[in-house]
């Protein structure tokens, strides 16, 4: 499984793109398509798709950390702009 460090998202050429709801089409969606495929083929058995699930959840966590860092950076810039 490939780890994605840059902002990448599923494009329309990837099979399974059409079945993803809009809320899940973030840059971790490249990992969600194979995870959902694995879940469907194994009847959602929790022990079958552990690697795919871990990769997707790590991507979601890394995305959360990235967004929180960007938010704190924006807040610091806003505070420094108010003091001037």
Biopython code that builds the backbone (N, CA, C, O; Angstrom):
import numpy as np
from Bio.PDB.StructureBuilder import StructureBuilder

atoms = [
    (1, "UNK", "N", (0.851, -1.180, 0.000)),
    (1, "UNK", "CA", (0.000, 0.000, 0.000)),
    (1, "UNK", "C", (0.891, 1.235, 0.000)),
    (1, "UNK", "O", (1.878, 1.290, 0.733)),
    (2, "UNK", "N", (0.561, 2.185, -0.784)),
    (2, "UNK", "CA", (1.364, 3.392, -0.914)),
    (2, "UNK", "C", (0.866, 4.456, 0.045)),
    (2, "UNK", "O", (-0.340, 4.662, 0.188)),
    (3, "UNK", "N", (1.802, 5.134, 0.703)),
    (3, "UNK", "CA", (1.437, 6.254, 1.577)),
    (3, "UNK", "C", (1.471, 7.530, 0.747)),
    (3, "UNK", "O", (2.382, 7.739, -0.054)),
    (4, "UNK", "N", (0.488, 8.365, 0.941)),
    (4, "UNK", "CA", (0.371, 9.593, 0.162)),
    (4, "UNK", "C", (0.758, 10.772, 1.040)),
    (4, "UNK", "O", (0.135, 11.019, 2.072)),
    (5, "UNK", "N", (1.786, 11.494, 0.627)),
    (5, "UNK", "CA", (2.232, 12.636, 1.413)),
    (5, "UNK", "C", (1.695, 13.939, 0.836)),
    (5, "UNK", "O", (1.438, 14.884, 1.583)),
    (6, "UNK", "N", (1.527, 14.003, -0.449)),
    (6, "UNK", "CA", (0.993, 15.221, -1.053)),
    (6, "UNK", "C", (-0.517, 15.082, -1.187)),
    (6, "UNK", "O", (-1.075, 14.003, -0.985)),
    (7, "UNK", "N", (-1.159, 16.174, -1.526)),
    (7, "UNK", "CA", (-2.601, 16.143, -1.700)),
    (7, "UNK", "C", (-2.937, 15.457, -3.017)),
    (7, "UNK", "O", (-2.761, 16.028, -4.093)),
    (8, "UNK", "N", (-3.420, 14.234, -2.916)),
    (8, "UNK", "CA", (-3.810, 13.474, -4.092)),
    (8, "UNK", "C", (-5.245, 13.029, -3.879)),
    (8, "UNK", "O", (-5.656, 12.760, -2.750)),
    (9, "UNK", "N", (-5.979, 12.954, -4.922)),
    (9, "UNK", "CA", (-7.349, 12.483, -4.803)),
    (9, "UNK", "C", (-7.650, 11.542, -5.954)),
    (9, "UNK", "O", (-6.919, 11.475, -6.942)),
    (10, "UNK", "N", (-8.719, 10.838, -5.801)),
    (10, "UNK", "CA", (-9.122, 9.910, -6.846)),
    (10, "UNK", "C", (-9.652, 10.712, -8.019)),
    (10, "UNK", "O", (-10.492, 11.597, -7.856)),
    (11, "UNK", "N", (-9.157, 10.397, -9.188)),
    (11, "UNK", "CA", (-9.706, 11.058, -10.367)),
    (11, "UNK", "C", (-10.757, 10.163, -10.988)),
    (11, "UNK", "O", (-10.964, 9.039, -10.532)),
    (12, "UNK", "N", (-11.397, 10.627, -11.983)),
    (12, "UNK", "CA", (-12.517, 9.897, -12.574)),
    (12, "UNK", "C", (-12.106, 8.614, -13.281)),
    (12, "UNK", "O", (-12.959, 7.778, -13.578)),
    (13, "UNK", "N", (-10.820, 8.443, -13.555)),
    (13, "UNK", "CA", (-10.381, 7.243, -14.261)),
    (13, "UNK", "C", (-10.233, 6.041, -13.326)),
    (13, "UNK", "O", (-10.152, 4.906, -13.795)),
    (14, "UNK", "N", (-10.198, 6.272, -12.021)),
    (14, "UNK", "CA", (-10.036, 5.173, -11.068)),
    (14, "UNK", "C", (-11.362, 4.436, -10.925)),
    (14, "UNK", "O", (-12.393, 5.065, -10.686)),
    (15, "UNK", "N", (-11.352, 3.121, -11.065)),
    (15, "UNK", "CA", (-12.600, 2.369, -10.879)),
    (15, "UNK", "C", (-13.098, 2.522, -9.443)),
    (15, "UNK", "O", (-12.312, 2.439, -8.499)),
    (16, "UNK", "N", (-14.362, 2.738, -9.284)),
    (16, "UNK", "CA", (-14.932, 2.913, -7.959)),
    (16, "UNK", "C", (-15.123, 4.362, -7.576)),
    (16, "UNK", "O", (-15.664, 4.652, -6.509)),
    (17, "UNK", "N", (-14.689, 5.280, -8.424)),
    (17, "UNK", "CA", (-14.827, 6.706, -8.102)),
    (17, "UNK", "C", (-16.283, 7.105, -7.979)),
    (17, "UNK", "O", (-16.643, 7.886, -7.098)),
    (18, "UNK", "N", (-17.118, 6.577, -8.852)),
    (18, "UNK", "CA", (-18.515, 6.995, -8.892)),
    (18, "UNK", "C", (-19.287, 6.560, -7.650)),
    (18, "UNK", "O", (-20.297, 7.179, -7.315)),
    (19, "UNK", "N", (-18.843, 5.522, -6.966)),
    (19, "UNK", "CA", (-19.575, 5.045, -5.799)),
    (19, "UNK", "C", (-19.174, 5.758, -4.516)),
    (19, "UNK", "O", (-19.795, 5.534, -3.477)),
    (20, "UNK", "N", (-18.157, 6.606, -4.558)),
    (20, "UNK", "CA", (-17.751, 7.346, -3.366)),
    (20, "UNK", "C", (-18.659, 8.560, -3.158)),
    (20, "UNK", "O", (-18.815, 9.373, -4.069)),
    (21, "UNK", "N", (-19.255, 8.693, -1.982)),
    (21, "UNK", "CA", (-20.021, 9.909, -1.702)),
    (21, "UNK", "C", (-19.098, 11.127, -1.693)),
    (21, "UNK", "O", (-17.894, 10.994, -1.473)),
    (22, "UNK", "N", (-19.646, 12.283, -1.927)),
    (22, "UNK", "CA", (-18.840, 13.501, -2.009)),
    (22, "UNK", "C", (-18.036, 13.756, -0.736)),
    (22, "UNK", "O", (-16.917, 14.263, -0.808)),
    (23, "UNK", "N", (-18.577, 13.419, 0.403)),
    (23, "UNK", "CA", (-17.889, 13.654, 1.665)),
    (23, "UNK", "C", (-16.610, 12.863, 1.832)),
    (23, "UNK", "O", (-15.754, 13.233, 2.636)),
    (24, "UNK", "N", (-16.466, 11.784, 1.089)),
    (24, "UNK", "CA", (-15.284, 10.938, 1.201)),
    (24, "UNK", "C", (-14.277, 11.163, 0.081)),
    (24, "UNK", "O", (-13.280, 10.445, 0.003)),
    (25, "UNK", "N", (-14.507, 12.125, -0.770)),
    (25, "UNK", "CA", (-13.596, 12.373, -1.892)),
    (25, "UNK", "C", (-12.507, 13.366, -1.512)),
    (25, "UNK", "O", (-12.362, 14.414, -2.141)),
    (26, "UNK", "N", (-11.752, 13.029, -0.490)),
    (26, "UNK", "CA", (-10.611, 13.838, -0.087)),
    (26, "UNK", "C", (-9.341, 13.189, -0.624)),
    (26, "UNK", "O", (-9.413, 12.307, -1.479)),
    (27, "UNK", "N", (-8.174, 13.617, -0.132)),
    (27, "UNK", "CA", (-6.960, 13.037, -0.695)),
    (27, "UNK", "C", (-6.666, 11.645, -0.157)),
    (27, "UNK", "O", (-5.699, 11.018, -0.591)),
    (28, "UNK", "N", (-7.474, 11.142, 0.777)),
    (28, "UNK", "CA", (-7.338, 9.758, 1.242)),
    (28, "UNK", "C", (-8.249, 8.812, 0.472)),
    (28, "UNK", "O", (-8.262, 7.609, 0.730)),
    (29, "UNK", "N", (-8.997, 9.345, -0.453)),
    (29, "UNK", "CA", (-9.938, 8.505, -1.195)),
    (29, "UNK", "C", (-9.223, 7.487, -2.078)),
    (29, "UNK", "O", (-9.823, 6.488, -2.474)),
    (30, "UNK", "N", (-7.955, 7.726, -2.390)),
    (30, "UNK", "CA", (-7.201, 6.739, -3.162)),
    (30, "UNK", "C", (-7.005, 5.463, -2.345)),
    (30, "UNK", "O", (-6.809, 4.389, -2.912)),
    (31, "UNK", "N", (-7.056, 5.574, -1.031)),
    (31, "UNK", "CA", (-6.944, 4.403, -0.168)),
    (31, "UNK", "C", (-8.307, 3.826, 0.181)),
    (31, "UNK", "O", (-8.412, 2.651, 0.532)),
    (32, "UNK", "N", (-9.340, 4.632, 0.089)),
    (32, "UNK", "CA", (-10.680, 4.173, 0.443)),
    (32, "UNK", "C", (-11.275, 3.249, -0.613)),
    (32, "UNK", "O", (-12.006, 2.319, -0.271)),
    (33, "UNK", "N", (-10.980, 3.483, -1.874)),
    (33, "UNK", "CA", (-11.531, 2.645, -2.938)),
    (33, "UNK", "C", (-11.081, 1.188, -2.777)),
    (33, "UNK", "O", (-11.931, 0.298, -2.812)),
    (34, "UNK", "N", (-9.768, 0.901, -2.600)),
    (34, "UNK", "CA", (-9.385, -0.507, -2.399)),
    (34, "UNK", "C", (-9.891, -1.074, -1.070)),
    (34, "UNK", "O", (-10.182, -2.267, -0.986)),
    (35, "UNK", "N", (-9.999, -0.244, -0.036)),
    (35, "UNK", "CA", (-10.528, -0.709, 1.250)),
    (35, "UNK", "C", (-11.982, -1.147, 1.100)),
    (35, "UNK", "O", (-12.361, -2.211, 1.589)),
    (36, "UNK", "N", (-12.786, -0.347, 0.436)),
    (36, "UNK", "CA", (-14.188, -0.718, 0.237)),
    (36, "UNK", "C", (-14.318, -1.968, -0.623)),
    (36, "UNK", "O", (-15.196, -2.797, -0.387)),
    (37, "UNK", "N", (-13.446, -2.105, -1.621)),
    (37, "UNK", "CA", (-13.464, -3.306, -2.469)),
    (37, "UNK", "C", (-13.127, -4.540, -1.637)),
    (37, "UNK", "O", (-13.780, -5.576, -1.762)),
    (38, "UNK", "N", (-12.110, -4.424, -0.791)),
    (38, "UNK", "CA", (-11.723, -5.536, 0.082)),
    (38, "UNK", "C", (-12.856, -5.871, 1.045)),
    (38, "UNK", "O", (-13.146, -7.044, 1.279)),
    (39, "UNK", "N", (-13.487, -4.862, 1.597)),
    (39, "UNK", "CA", (-14.599, -5.101, 2.525)),
    (39, "UNK", "C", (-15.744, -5.835, 1.845)),
    (39, "UNK", "O", (-16.324, -6.752, 2.426)),
    (40, "UNK", "N", (-16.077, -5.441, 0.619)),
    (40, "UNK", "CA", (-17.187, -6.094, -0.086)),
    (40, "UNK", "C", (-16.858, -7.546, -0.432)),
    (40, "UNK", "O", (-17.715, -8.422, -0.319)),
    (41, "UNK", "N", (-15.621, -7.800, -0.853)),
    (41, "UNK", "CA", (-15.272, -9.175, -1.233)),
    (41, "UNK", "C", (-15.182, -10.098, -0.024)),
    (41, "UNK", "O", (-15.368, -11.307, -0.164)),
    (42, "UNK", "N", (-14.902, -9.558, 1.157)),
    (42, "UNK", "CA", (-14.766, -10.377, 2.365)),
    (42, "UNK", "C", (-15.957, -10.234, 3.308)),
    (42, "UNK", "O", (-15.864, -10.592, 4.482)),
    (43, "UNK", "N", (-17.072, -9.714, 2.803)),
    (43, "UNK", "CA", (-18.301, -9.561, 3.589)),
    (43, "UNK", "C", (-18.080, -8.783, 4.889)),
    (43, "UNK", "O", (-18.638, -9.128, 5.931)),
    (44, "UNK", "N", (-17.272, -7.748, 4.817)),
    (44, "UNK", "CA", (-17.009, -6.836, 5.931)),
    (44, "UNK", "C", (-16.445, -7.538, 7.169)),
    (44, "UNK", "O", (-16.696, -7.103, 8.293)),
    (45, "UNK", "N", (-15.696, -8.607, 6.974)),
    (45, "UNK", "CA", (-15.036, -9.276, 8.095)),
    (45, "UNK", "C", (-13.925, -8.352, 8.607)),
    (45, "UNK", "O", (-13.035, -7.988, 7.838)),
    (46, "UNK", "N", (-13.955, -7.963, 9.888)),
    (46, "UNK", "CA", (-13.010, -6.955, 10.390)),
    (46, "UNK", "C", (-11.552, -7.383, 10.357)),
    (46, "UNK", "O", (-10.673, -6.522, 10.332)),
    (47, "UNK", "N", (-11.260, -8.670, 10.355)),
    (47, "UNK", "CA", (-9.876, -9.136, 10.383)),
    (47, "UNK", "C", (-9.276, -9.317, 8.993)),
    (47, "UNK", "O", (-8.084, -9.602, 8.871)),
    (48, "UNK", "N", (-10.069, -9.159, 7.958)),
    (48, "UNK", "CA", (-9.599, -9.423, 6.604)),
    (48, "UNK", "C", (-8.853, -8.246, 5.967)),
    (48, "UNK", "O", (-7.874, -8.462, 5.252)),
    (49, "UNK", "N", (-9.284, -7.039, 6.204)),
    (49, "UNK", "CA", (-8.734, -5.871, 5.503)),
    (49, "UNK", "C", (-7.986, -4.938, 6.456)),
    (49, "UNK", "O", (-8.074, -3.716, 6.337)),
    (50, "UNK", "N", (-7.256, -5.521, 7.392)),
    (50, "UNK", "CA", (-6.592, -4.715, 8.414)),
    (50, "UNK", "C", (-5.568, -3.751, 7.823)),
    (50, "UNK", "O", (-5.501, -2.590, 8.225)),
    (51, "UNK", "N", (-4.771, -4.231, 6.868)),
    (51, "UNK", "CA", (-3.720, -3.378, 6.309)),
    (51, "UNK", "C", (-4.318, -2.180, 5.570)),
    (51, "UNK", "O", (-3.853, -1.051, 5.725)),
    (52, "UNK", "N", (-5.338, -2.433, 4.778)),
    (52, "UNK", "CA", (-5.979, -1.354, 4.034)),
    (52, "UNK", "C", (-6.647, -0.352, 4.974)),
    (52, "UNK", "O", (-6.562, 0.859, 4.774)),
    (53, "UNK", "N", (-7.315, -0.881, 6.006)),
    (53, "UNK", "CA", (-7.975, 0.001, 6.972)),
    (53, "UNK", "C", (-6.955, 0.851, 7.733)),
    (53, "UNK", "O", (-7.172, 2.043, 7.947)),
    (54, "UNK", "N", (-5.847, 0.236, 8.137)),
    (54, "UNK", "CA", (-4.820, 0.979, 8.857)),
    (54, "UNK", "C", (-4.228, 2.086, 7.987)),
    (54, "UNK", "O", (-4.014, 3.202, 8.461)),
    (55, "UNK", "N", (-3.968, 1.783, 6.729)),
    (55, "UNK", "CA", (-3.419, 2.792, 5.828)),
    (55, "UNK", "C", (-4.400, 3.952, 5.648)),
    (55, "UNK", "O", (-3.992, 5.114, 5.637)),
    (56, "UNK", "N", (-5.690, 3.642, 5.508)),
    (56, "UNK", "CA", (-6.706, 4.692, 5.342)),
    (56, "UNK", "C", (-6.842, 5.530, 6.612)),
    (56, "UNK", "O", (-6.911, 6.757, 6.540)),
    (57, "UNK", "N", (-6.879, 4.874, 7.777)),
    (57, "UNK", "CA", (-7.018, 5.623, 9.023)),
    (57, "UNK", "C", (-5.786, 6.470, 9.316)),
    (57, "UNK", "O", (-5.912, 7.565, 9.864)),
    (58, "UNK", "N", (-4.605, 5.987, 8.965)),
    (58, "UNK", "CA", (-3.383, 6.785, 9.146)),
    (58, "UNK", "C", (-3.407, 8.002, 8.236)),
    (58, "UNK", "O", (-2.993, 9.091, 8.635)),
    (59, "UNK", "N", (-3.887, 7.819, 7.020)),
    (59, "UNK", "CA", (-4.010, 8.938, 6.091)),
    (59, "UNK", "C", (-4.985, 9.980, 6.640)),
    (59, "UNK", "O", (-4.718, 11.179, 6.563)),
    (60, "UNK", "N", (-6.110, 9.531, 7.193)),
    (60, "UNK", "CA", (-7.088, 10.446, 7.775)),
    (60, "UNK", "C", (-6.477, 11.201, 8.956)),
    (60, "UNK", "O", (-6.693, 12.404, 9.099)),
    (61, "UNK", "N", (-5.712, 10.501, 9.803)),
    (61, "UNK", "CA", (-5.072, 11.135, 10.950)),
    (61, "UNK", "C", (-4.031, 12.160, 10.497)),
    (61, "UNK", "O", (-3.977, 13.270, 11.026)),
    (62, "UNK", "N", (-3.213, 11.788, 9.526)),
    (62, "UNK", "CA", (-2.205, 12.719, 9.010)),
    (62, "UNK", "C", (-2.859, 13.952, 8.389)),
    (62, "UNK", "O", (-2.348, 15.064, 8.522)),
    (63, "UNK", "N", (-3.985, 13.753, 7.716)),
    (63, "UNK", "CA", (-4.724, 14.874, 7.144)),
    (63, "UNK", "C", (-5.255, 15.787, 8.243)),
    (63, "UNK", "O", (-5.211, 17.010, 8.114)),
    (64, "UNK", "N", (-5.757, 15.195, 9.324)),
    (64, "UNK", "CA", (-6.252, 15.980, 10.458)),
    (64, "UNK", "C", (-5.124, 16.816, 11.068)),
    (64, "UNK", "O", (-5.307, 18.001, 11.347)),
    (65, "UNK", "N", (-3.972, 16.203, 11.273)),
    (65, "UNK", "CA", (-2.824, 16.919, 11.843)),
    (65, "UNK", "C", (-2.401, 18.052, 10.911)),
    (65, "UNK", "O", (-2.105, 19.156, 11.371)),
    (66, "UNK", "N", (-2.372, 17.787, 9.610)),
    (66, "UNK", "CA", (-1.992, 18.829, 8.646)),
    (66, "UNK", "C", (-2.961, 20.006, 8.700)),
    (66, "UNK", "O", (-2.538, 21.162, 8.679)),
    (67, "UNK", "N", (-4.263, 19.715, 8.770)),
    (67, "UNK", "CA", (-5.255, 20.793, 8.828)),
    (67, "UNK", "C", (-5.155, 21.580, 10.122)),
    (67, "UNK", "O", (-5.333, 22.798, 10.112)),
    (68, "UNK", "N", (-4.870, 20.906, 11.254)),
    (68, "UNK", "CA", (-4.745, 21.600, 12.532)),
    (68, "UNK", "C", (-3.503, 22.497, 12.542)),
    (68, "UNK", "O", (-3.540, 23.591, 13.105)),
    (69, "UNK", "N", (-2.423, 22.053, 11.935)),
    (69, "UNK", "CA", (-1.223, 22.890, 11.833)),
    (69, "UNK", "C", (-1.500, 24.119, 10.972)),
    (69, "UNK", "O", (-1.073, 25.224, 11.306)),
    (70, "UNK", "N", (-2.207, 23.926, 9.877)),
    (70, "UNK", "CA", (-2.542, 25.055, 9.009)),
    (70, "UNK", "C", (-3.462, 26.037, 9.738)),
    (70, "UNK", "O", (-3.314, 27.251, 9.593)),
    (71, "UNK", "N", (-4.407, 25.515, 10.517)),
    (71, "UNK", "CA", (-5.315, 26.377, 11.264)),
    (71, "UNK", "C", (-4.572, 27.177, 12.318)),
    (71, "UNK", "O", (-4.823, 28.373, 12.470)),
    (72, "UNK", "N", (-3.663, 26.545, 13.049)),
    (72, "UNK", "CA", (-2.912, 27.274, 14.070)),
    (72, "UNK", "C", (-2.004, 28.325, 13.428)),
    (72, "UNK", "O", (-1.790, 29.397, 13.995)),
    (73, "UNK", "N", (-1.475, 28.015, 12.253)),
    (73, "UNK", "CA", (-0.653, 28.990, 11.527)),
    (73, "UNK", "C", (-1.494, 30.198, 11.113)),
    (73, "UNK", "O", (-1.046, 31.340, 11.216)),
    (74, "UNK", "N", (-2.725, 29.935, 10.640)),
    (74, "UNK", "CA", (-3.622, 31.037, 10.268)),
    (74, "UNK", "C", (-3.977, 31.884, 11.478)),
    (74, "UNK", "O", (-4.037, 33.110, 11.379)),
    (75, "UNK", "N", (-4.215, 31.246, 12.621)),
    (75, "UNK", "CA", (-4.553, 31.990, 13.836)),
    (75, "UNK", "C", (-3.390, 32.869, 14.280)),
    (75, "UNK", "O", (-3.597, 34.010, 14.693)),
    (76, "UNK", "N", (-2.174, 32.348, 14.198)),
    (76, "UNK", "CA", (-0.999, 33.142, 14.572)),
    (76, "UNK", "C", (-0.823, 34.336, 13.633)),
    (76, "UNK", "O", (-0.480, 35.435, 14.069)),
    (77, "UNK", "N", (-1.059, 34.108, 12.353)),
    (77, "UNK", "CA", (-0.955, 35.211, 11.400)),
    (77, "UNK", "C", (-2.034, 36.248, 11.649)),
    (77, "UNK", "O", (-1.780, 37.445, 11.510)),
    (78, "UNK", "N", (-3.219, 35.820, 12.010)),
    (78, "UNK", "CA", (-4.311, 36.754, 12.289)),
    (78, "UNK", "C", (-4.007, 37.566, 13.548)),
    (78, "UNK", "O", (-4.293, 38.762, 13.598)),
    (79, "UNK", "N", (-3.428, 36.922, 14.560)),
    (79, "UNK", "CA", (-3.079, 37.641, 15.775)),
    (79, "UNK", "C", (-1.962, 38.629, 15.541)),
    (79, "UNK", "O", (-1.992, 39.733, 16.083)),
    (80, "UNK", "N", (-0.976, 38.255, 14.742)),
    (80, "UNK", "CA", (0.130, 39.176, 14.463)),
    (80, "UNK", "C", (-0.360, 40.328, 13.584)),
    (80, "UNK", "O", (0.177, 41.433, 13.667)),
    (81, "UNK", "N", (-1.361, 40.091, 12.752)),
    (81, "UNK", "CA", (-1.931, 41.147, 11.918)),
    (81, "UNK", "C", (-2.750, 42.134, 12.735)),
    (81, "UNK", "O", (-2.795, 43.315, 12.390)),
    (82, "UNK", "N", (-3.403, 41.687, 13.812)),
    (82, "UNK", "CA", (-4.198, 42.560, 14.678)),
    (82, "UNK", "C", (-3.315, 43.447, 15.532)),
    (82, "UNK", "O", (-3.678, 44.589, 15.817)),
    (83, "UNK", "N", (-2.164, 42.944, 15.946)),
    (83, "UNK", "CA", (-1.271, 43.707, 16.811)),
    (83, "UNK", "C", (-0.578, 44.828, 16.075)),
    (83, "UNK", "O", (-0.152, 45.796, 16.705)),
    (84, "UNK", "N", (-0.451, 44.736, 14.781)),
    (84, "UNK", "CA", (0.276, 45.756, 13.999)),
    (84, "UNK", "C", (-0.532, 47.010, 13.843)),
    (84, "UNK", "O", (-0.074, 47.966, 13.216)),
]
sb = StructureBuilder()
sb.init_structure("model")
sb.init_model(0)
sb.init_chain("A")
sb.init_seg("    ")
for serial, (resi, resn, name, xyz) in enumerate(atoms, 1):
    if name == "N":
        sb.init_residue(resn, " ", resi, " ")
    sb.init_atom(name, np.array(xyz, "f"), 0.0, 1.0, " ", f" {name:<3s}", serial, name[0])
structure = sb.get_structure()
